[in-house]
Amino acid sequence: MNAAQVYIAISIIVLAVIALLMFVFKKRRAKLTPLTGLAFGFILAGMIFGDERIVGYSLMGIGVILAFVDMIMRLKKK
């Protein structure tokens, strides 16, 4: 394994731990919207396909943009 693969593996493990903690502490958890899940999926896909920089960064960028759009939509609802 090279350094990039180690970083990707660590990132995926950290995201899995965060998801596990979200399930453990259900009281404080906000419901995920479909747009949030889609953003999370794009970010994960960007990490997995990170070997090809253009594809990896594009997928992560799309995920971040979708996350910001979801945050703005949630703020406008309140």
N, C-alpha and C positions, 0 to 999 in steps of 0.2 A: 504494500500500500504506500502510495506517495502521500505527501503532505496535504494535497488538496482533498484526497479521498478521506483522510483522517478528519479534516475539518467538516466535511459533509456528514460523516458518520456522527461526529459530536453534535452537530446542529440538529440532526434528526433525533438523536437521543434526548437532547434538551427539549425539543418540541414535544416529544412523547411524554416526558416527565411533566411538562406544563399541562398537557391534555389530561393526564392522570390526576394531577392535583385539582383540575377543574371538576372532575367527576367526584372526587372525594369531598370537596367543599361545595356542595350543591346550593347551600343557602345564599351564598354571595355570588353565585354564577348568574350572569345575564344570558338570556336565550340567544343562540346564534342564529343569525338570519342566513338565508341561502346565499346572499352576496358575500357574507363573511366566510362561509365555507368554501365558496368558489375562490376567494382571495387566498385563503389558506392553502388550497389545492395548487394554485398557480405558484405560490412561493415554494412549496415542497417540490413541485415539478422543476422549478428553476434550480433548486439545490441538487436534485437528482441528475438533471441534464446539464450540469455545470461544466462538463468537460468541453463542450462547445460554447465558448464565451457569449457569442451573440444570442444563441438560443436561451442559455441559462439566465443571462441578465435581462433579456426581454421578458421571459416568463416571470421573473421576480419583480420587474418593474410593473407589469400588468397586475400582479397580485397586490403590490403596494398601492397602486392607483385605485383598485377596487376597494381596498380597505379604507382609504381616505373618503371615497364616495359613500361608503356605508356609514362612516362616522358622521359625515355631513348630513346624510339623510336622517340619522337617528337624532342629531341635535335639532334639526328642523321640526321633528315630530313633537318635541318637548316644548 
